Amino acid sequence: MTVFDILILIAIAAVAITLAFGLRSLYQTGPEARSRSNRLMRLRVALQALAIALLVAGMWWKSTYGA
């Protein structure tokens, strides 16, 4: 396993955890729950972008330097 593999797994786990917290926040009521839900959604999108960037960098690295 390379460093990229580990970082990709960590990023995917972070996305899944953030998604779970966001789903839980959707079922809560009140203005603070709505604000928390929006923050979690933005964080999830940022983590997904990071995971995609790591995937692309990992594929480039493996195609250039081998596995």
C-alpha positions in Angstrom: 0.0 0.0 0.0 1.3 3.4 -1.0 0.9 6.7 0.8 -1.8 7.7 -1.8 -3.8 4.5 -1.0 -3.8 5.4 2.7 -4.7 9.0 2.1 -7.5 8.1 -0.3 -9.0 5.7 2.3 -8.8 8.3 5.0 -10.5 10.9 2.7 -13.2 8.4 1.8 -13.8 7.6 5.5 -13.9 11.3 6.3 -16.6 11.8 3.6 -18.7 8.9 4.9 -18.5 10.1 8.5 -19.4 13.7 7.5 -22.3 12.3 5.5 -23.5 10.3 8.5 -23.4 13.4 10.7 -25.2 15.4 8.1 -28.0 12.9 7.7 -28.4 12.8 11.5 -28.5 16.6 11.5 -31.3 16.6 8.9 -33.7 14.9 11.3 -33.1 17.4 14.1 -35.2 20.5 14.4 -34.3 24.1 15.2 -32.3 26.9 13.6 -28.9 25.5 14.9 -29.6 22.1 13.3 -30.2 23.8 9.9 -26.9 25.8 10.3 -25.0 22.7 11.3 -26.5 20.7 8.4 -25.3 23.4 5.9 -21.8 23.5 7.4 -21.6 19.7 7.2 -22.8 19.7 3.6 -20.1 22.3 2.7 -17.5 20.2 4.5 -18.6 17.0 2.8 -18.3 18.7 -0.7 -14.8 19.9 0.2 -13.8 16.5 1.4 -15.2 14.9 -1.8 -13.1 17.3 -3.8 -10.0 16.4 -1.8 -10.7 12.7 -2.3 -11.1 13.1 -6.1 -7.9 15.2 -6.2 -6.1 12.4 -4.3 -7.5 9.8 -6.7 -6.3 11.7 -9.7 -2.9 12.3 -8.2 -2.6 8.7 -7.2 -3.5 7.5 -10.7 -1.0 9.9 -12.2 1.7 8.8 -9.8 1.1 5.1 -10.5 1.0 5.6 -14.3 4.2 7.7 -14.1 6.3 5.8 -11.5 4.6 2.4 -11.4 2.8 0.7 -8.6 
